[in-house]
Structure formats: structure tokens, C-alpha cells
Amino acid sequence: QVQLVESGGGLVQAGGPLRLSCAVSGSFFSIRGMGWYRQVLAKQREAVAVTTHAGSTNYAGSVNGRFAISRDMSKNTVYLQMNNLKPEDTAVYYCNADVSKDGNSGMIFRYWGQGTQVTVSS
């Protein structure tokens, strides 16, 4: 089993910062890509920031320049530093991890965390 546990969500005023963490645990061979997504009720989940195993990153246009994704491979943890938050950033934030179970088959499995609420007040 592979589990992802997010933390760091909460209520923040517009313009403030917040840092999310997502720790991966369980039985696996390696973690490939990791990412952060967000979802507002009745809307589709959208990608916010993703990072590959090689360390490259990609951001949604709406957060580019304000958010930064990073990962600590020794801790199997991915972070999302969010600065200059806006009310429209309010959402449930989910992390995911693409995991290789055995390192031989080439099969990659995607796992999701349970989500953490981020609320930005104006």
C-alpha cells in the first residue's frame, strides 16, 4: 500500500503565504513525478504545479510566479510554497505521486492524497 498525507492547509488572508506538504509512505520502489492539484466544488480538478523525477517543474498560468513546488527525495515529500495568495486560490488541494512498485515492470501507479482545504479571505 502507498499512502499520501497532506498537511499545511488552513485559512489565510489575501496576500499571505502558506506552505503545503505531502509525505509518501508505504511499499514502493521509487517515486517518479509528483504534483499538486486543486478542486473547487462542482468544478474539475486542475493541475497547479508538477515536478518530474529529474526535477523539472511546470505551473498553471494562474499561479506562475507565486507558487513554487519542490521535493525532498530523502523524505519522499513534496512541498508547495504559495505566496501572495488570492481569494480565487481557495480550494481543496490534492497531491499525487506516480510510483514504480518494483522497478522492473515499467508500470507506474498514480496515488492521491486525501486533500487539504486552503481558504483565502479577502
C-alpha positions as a Markdown table, in Angstrom:
| # | Residue | x | y | z |
|---|---|---|---|---|
| 1 | Gln | 0.0 | 0.0 | 0.0 |
| 2 | Val | 1.1 | 3.6 | -0.7 |
| 3 | Gln | -0.3 | 6.5 | 1.3 |
| 4 | Leu | 0.0 | 10.2 | 0.7 |
| 5 | Val | -0.7 | 12.5 | 3.6 |
| 6 | Glu | -1.0 | 16.3 | 3.1 |
| 7 | Ser | -0.7 | 19.0 | 5.7 |
| 8 | Gly | -0.4 | 22.7 | 5.9 |
| 9 | Gly | -3.8 | 23.9 | 4.7 |
| 10 | Gly | -5.8 | 26.5 | 6.5 |
| 11 | Leu | -7.2 | 30.0 | 6.5 |
| 12 | Val | -5.0 | 32.9 | 5.3 |
| 13 | Gln | -5.6 | 36.5 | 4.4 |
| 14 | Ala | -5.2 | 37.6 | 0.8 |
| 15 | Gly | -1.5 | 38.4 | 0.1 |
| 16 | Gly | -0.3 | 36.0 | 2.7 |
| 17 | Pro | 1.8 | 32.8 | 2.3 |
| 18 | Leu | 1.1 | 29.2 | 3.0 |
| 19 | Arg | 3.1 | 26.0 | 2.6 |
| 20 | Leu | 1.7 | 22.6 | 1.9 |
| 21 | Ser | 3.5 | 19.3 | 2.5 |
| 22 | Cys | 2.7 | 15.9 | 1.2 |
| 23 | Ala | 4.6 | 12.8 | 2.5 |
| 24 | Val | 4.5 | 9.5 | 0.7 |
| 25 | Ser | 4.8 | 6.3 | 2.7 |
| 26 | Gly | 4.3 | 2.6 | 2.1 |
| 27 | Ser | 5.8 | -0.1 | -0.1 |
| 28 | Phe | 7.3 | 1.0 | -3.4 |
| 29 | Phe | 10.5 | 1.0 | -5.5 |
| 30 | Ser | 10.7 | 4.7 | -6.5 |
| 31 | Ile | 8.6 | 7.9 | -6.9 |
| 32 | Arg | 8.6 | 9.4 | -10.4 |
| 33 | Gly | 6.6 | 12.6 | -10.9 |
| 34 | Met | 4.8 | 14.4 | -8.1 |
| 35 | Gly | 2.3 | 17.2 | -8.3 |
| 36 | Trp | -0.3 | 19.4 | -6.7 |
| 37 | Tyr | -3.9 | 19.8 | -8.0 |
| 38 | Arg | -6.8 | 21.8 | -6.7 |
| 39 | Gln | -10.6 | 21.5 | -6.9 |
| 40 | Val | -13.4 | 23.8 | -6.2 |
| 41 | Leu | -16.9 | 22.3 | -5.6 |
| 42 | Ala | -18.7 | 21.4 | -8.8 |
| 43 | Lys | -15.6 | 22.2 | -10.9 |
| 44 | Gln | -13.0 | 19.9 | -12.5 |
| 45 | Arg | -9.8 | 19.2 | -10.6 |
| 46 | Glu | -7.0 | 21.3 | -12.1 |
| 47 | Ala | -3.2 | 20.9 | -12.1 |
| 48 | Val | -1.4 | 23.6 | -10.1 |
| 49 | Ala | 2.2 | 22.5 | -10.2 |
| 50 | Val | 4.0 | 19.3 | -11.1 |
| 51 | Thr | 7.6 | 18.2 | -10.9 |
| 52 | Thr | 9.3 | 15.3 | -12.6 |
| 53 | His | 11.9 | 12.8 | -11.2 |
| 54 | Ala | 14.6 | 14.8 | -12.9 |
| 55 | Gly | 13.5 | 18.0 | -11.2 |
| 56 | Ser | 11.8 | 19.9 | -13.9 |
| 57 | Thr | 8.7 | 21.8 | -12.9 |
| 58 | Asn | 5.6 | 23.2 | -14.6 |
| 59 | Tyr | 2.9 | 25.6 | -13.3 |
| 60 | Ala | -0.6 | 26.6 | -14.1 |
| 61 | Gly | -0.6 | 30.1 | -15.6 |
| 62 | Ser | -2.7 | 31.4 | -12.7 |
| 63 | Val | -0.1 | 30.6 | -10.1 |
| 64 | Asn | 3.1 | 31.1 | -12.1 |
| 65 | Gly | 5.4 | 33.4 | -10.2 |
| 66 | Arg | 3.5 | 33.0 | -6.9 |
| 67 | Phe | 3.7 | 29.2 | -6.2 |
| 68 | Ala | 6.8 | 27.0 | -6.0 |
| 69 | Ile | 6.9 | 23.2 | -6.0 |
| 70 | Ser | 9.8 | 21.4 | -4.5 |
| 71 | Arg | 10.6 | 17.9 | -3.3 |
| 72 | Asp | 12.8 | 16.3 | -0.7 |
| 73 | Met | 13.6 | 12.9 | -2.2 |
| 74 | Ser | 15.3 | 11.7 | 1.0 |
| 75 | Lys | 11.9 | 12.2 | 2.8 |
| 76 | Asn | 9.6 | 11.2 | -0.1 |
| 77 | Thr | 7.9 | 14.6 | 0.4 |
| 78 | Val | 6.7 | 17.2 | -2.0 |
| 79 | Tyr | 6.0 | 20.8 | -1.0 |
| 80 | Leu | 4.0 | 23.7 | -2.4 |
| 81 | Gln | 5.0 | 27.1 | -1.3 |
| 82 | Met | 2.2 | 29.5 | -2.0 |
| 83 | Asn | 2.9 | 33.3 | -1.8 |
| 84 | Asn | 0.7 | 36.3 | -2.5 |
| 85 | Leu | -2.4 | 34.2 | -2.1 |
| 86 | Lys | -5.7 | 35.4 | -3.7 |
| 87 | Pro | -9.3 | 34.5 | -2.8 |
| 88 | Glu | -9.5 | 32.6 | -6.1 |
| 89 | Asp | -6.9 | 30.2 | -4.8 |
| 90 | Thr | -9.4 | 28.9 | -2.3 |
| 91 | Ala | -9.9 | 25.2 | -3.0 |
| 92 | Val | -9.1 | 21.7 | -1.7 |
| 93 | Tyr | -5.5 | 21.0 | -2.7 |
| 94 | Tyr | -4.5 | 17.4 | -3.5 |
| 95 | Cys | -1.1 | 16.0 | -4.0 |
| 96 | Asn | -0.3 | 13.0 | -6.2 |
| 97 | Ala | 2.7 | 10.7 | -6.8 |
| 98 | Asp | 3.5 | 8.5 | -9.7 |
| 99 | Val | 5.1 | 5.4 | -8.2 |
| 100 | Ser | 7.0 | 2.5 | -9.5 |
| 101 | Lys | 6.2 | -0.6 | -7.4 |
| 102 | Asp | 9.0 | -2.9 | -8.5 |
| 103 | Gly | 11.5 | -1.1 | -10.8 |
| 104 | Asn | 11.3 | -3.8 | -13.4 |
| 105 | Ser | 7.9 | -3.9 | -15.0 |
| 106 | Gly | 7.8 | -0.3 | -16.1 |
| 107 | Met | 4.3 | 0.0 | -14.6 |
| 108 | Ile | 3.6 | 3.3 | -12.9 |
| 109 | Phe | 0.8 | 3.8 | -10.5 |
| 110 | Arg | -0.7 | 7.2 | -9.5 |
| 111 | Tyr | -1.8 | 7.7 | -5.9 |
| 112 | Trp | -3.6 | 10.7 | -4.4 |
| 113 | Gly | -3.7 | 12.3 | -1.0 |
| 114 | Gln | -7.0 | 13.0 | 0.8 |
| 115 | Gly | -6.8 | 16.7 | 0.2 |
| 116 | Thr | -6.3 | 19.7 | 2.4 |
| 117 | Gln | -8.5 | 22.8 | 2.4 |
| 118 | Val | -7.0 | 26.2 | 1.6 |
| 119 | Thr | -9.2 | 29.2 | 2.2 |
| 120 | Val | -8.0 | 32.7 | 1.3 |
| 121 | Ser | -10.1 | 35.6 | 2.8 |
| 122 | Ser | -10.3 | 39.0 | 1.1 |
